[in-house]
Amino acid sequence: MDKAEEARDALTIFTFERFEDKLYNTAPPKEDIPSYYEDYMRKLLEEERIGSADNYKLSLKKLNQFNIHLAKGRKPERLHFFIVTPEWLNKFERWMLNNDLSTNTVGISGKDKTS
């Protein structure tokens, strides 16, 4: 088996970015949402974008709290991308609103993370 096939087969969820990371050993694997958040927050802090990093920190905190809520007393699983569906996002939004968070907070915590 060649290196590309090994890299492909090692991925549980395929993306070209993760495939290239595996193939060229350019970065540690990012298997879940907190890993991406932490890497991106680190980048923002390096760029001295403290306010943006704080918004991501708050967003991650809310995602983790919601994940604990969903676990209902069990140990919560790590937040993986494949569990986030439109239905999951709607439940997250309702949970945020039901926990007396302002509409603005809901908007900040759920904003497009690609910007």
C-alpha positions as CSV (number, residue, x, y, z in Angstrom):
1,M,0.0,0.0,0.0
2,D,1.4,3.4,-0.9
3,K,1.6,6.4,1.5
4,A,-1.5,8.1,0.0
5,E,-3.7,5.0,0.6
6,E,-2.4,4.7,4.1
7,A,-3.2,8.4,4.8
8,R,-6.7,7.9,3.3
9,D,-7.4,4.7,5.3
10,A,-6.2,6.3,8.6
11,L,-9.0,8.9,8.4
12,T,-12.3,8.2,10.1
13,I,-13.8,11.3,8.4
14,F,-12.3,12.4,5.1
15,T,-11.5,16.0,4.3
16,F,-8.8,17.1,1.9
17,E,-7.2,19.2,4.6
18,R,-6.9,16.2,7.0
19,F,-5.8,14.0,4.1
20,E,-2.9,16.4,3.3
21,D,-2.0,16.7,7.0
22,K,-1.8,12.9,7.2
23,L,0.0,12.5,3.9
24,Y,2.6,15.2,4.5
25,N,2.7,15.1,8.3
26,T,2.1,18.8,8.4
27,A,-0.1,19.0,11.5
28,P,-1.5,16.9,14.3
29,P,-4.9,15.4,13.5
30,K,-7.9,17.6,14.5
31,E,-10.6,15.1,15.2
32,D,-13.1,17.3,16.9
33,I,-14.5,20.8,17.3
34,P,-12.5,21.8,20.4
35,S,-9.2,21.0,18.7
36,Y,-10.1,23.3,15.8
37,Y,-11.3,26.0,18.2
38,E,-8.1,25.8,20.3
39,D,-5.9,26.0,17.2
40,Y,-7.8,28.9,15.8
41,M,-7.9,30.8,19.2
42,R,-4.1,30.4,19.4
43,K,-3.8,31.9,15.9
44,L,-6.0,34.8,16.9
45,L,-4.0,35.5,20.0
46,E,-0.8,35.4,18.0
47,E,-2.4,38.1,15.7
48,E,-3.3,40.0,18.9
49,R,-7.0,39.7,18.0
50,I,-8.0,39.3,21.7
51,G,-11.7,40.2,21.3
52,S,-12.2,37.6,18.6
53,A,-10.3,35.0,20.6
54,D,-12.6,35.7,23.6
55,N,-15.7,35.3,21.4
56,Y,-14.4,31.9,20.3
57,K,-13.6,30.9,23.9
58,L,-17.2,31.8,24.9
59,S,-18.6,30.0,22.0
60,L,-16.6,26.8,22.8
61,K,-17.7,27.1,26.5
62,K,-21.3,27.2,25.4
63,L,-20.9,24.2,23.1
64,N,-19.3,22.2,25.9
65,Q,-22.1,23.2,28.3
66,F,-24.7,22.1,25.8
67,N,-22.8,18.8,25.2
68,I,-22.9,18.2,29.0
69,H,-26.6,19.0,29.0
70,L,-27.2,16.5,26.2
71,A,-25.3,13.8,28.1
72,K,-28.0,13.9,30.9
73,G,-25.7,12.8,33.7
74,R,-23.5,10.5,31.6
75,K,-19.9,11.5,30.7
76,P,-20.3,13.6,27.5
77,E,-18.5,12.5,24.4
78,R,-16.0,14.7,22.6
79,L,-17.7,17.1,20.2
80,H,-17.1,15.7,16.8
81,F,-18.1,17.4,13.6
82,F,-20.3,14.6,12.4
83,I,-22.8,15.0,15.3
84,V,-23.5,18.7,14.3
85,T,-26.5,18.6,12.1
86,P,-29.2,21.3,11.4
87,E,-31.3,19.5,14.0
88,W,-28.5,19.6,16.6
89,L,-27.9,23.3,15.9
90,N,-31.6,24.1,16.3
91,K,-31.6,22.3,19.7
92,F,-28.5,24.2,20.7
93,E,-30.2,27.5,19.8
94,R,-33.3,26.6,21.8
95,W,-31.1,25.5,24.7
96,M,-29.3,28.9,24.6
97,L,-32.6,30.8,24.5
98,N,-34.1,28.7,27.3
99,N,-31.1,29.5,29.5
100,D,-31.8,33.2,29.4
101,L,-29.0,34.0,27.0
102,S,-29.7,37.1,24.9
103,T,-30.4,36.8,21.2
104,N,-27.1,38.6,20.6
105,T,-25.2,36.0,22.7
106,V,-26.9,33.2,20.7
107,G,-25.9,34.9,17.4
108,I,-22.3,35.4,18.5
109,S,-21.9,31.8,19.8
110,G,-23.5,30.3,16.7
111,K,-21.9,32.6,14.1
112,D,-20.2,31.3,11.0
113,K,-16.8,30.0,12.2
114,T,-15.2,30.3,8.8
115,S,-15.0,34.1,8.8
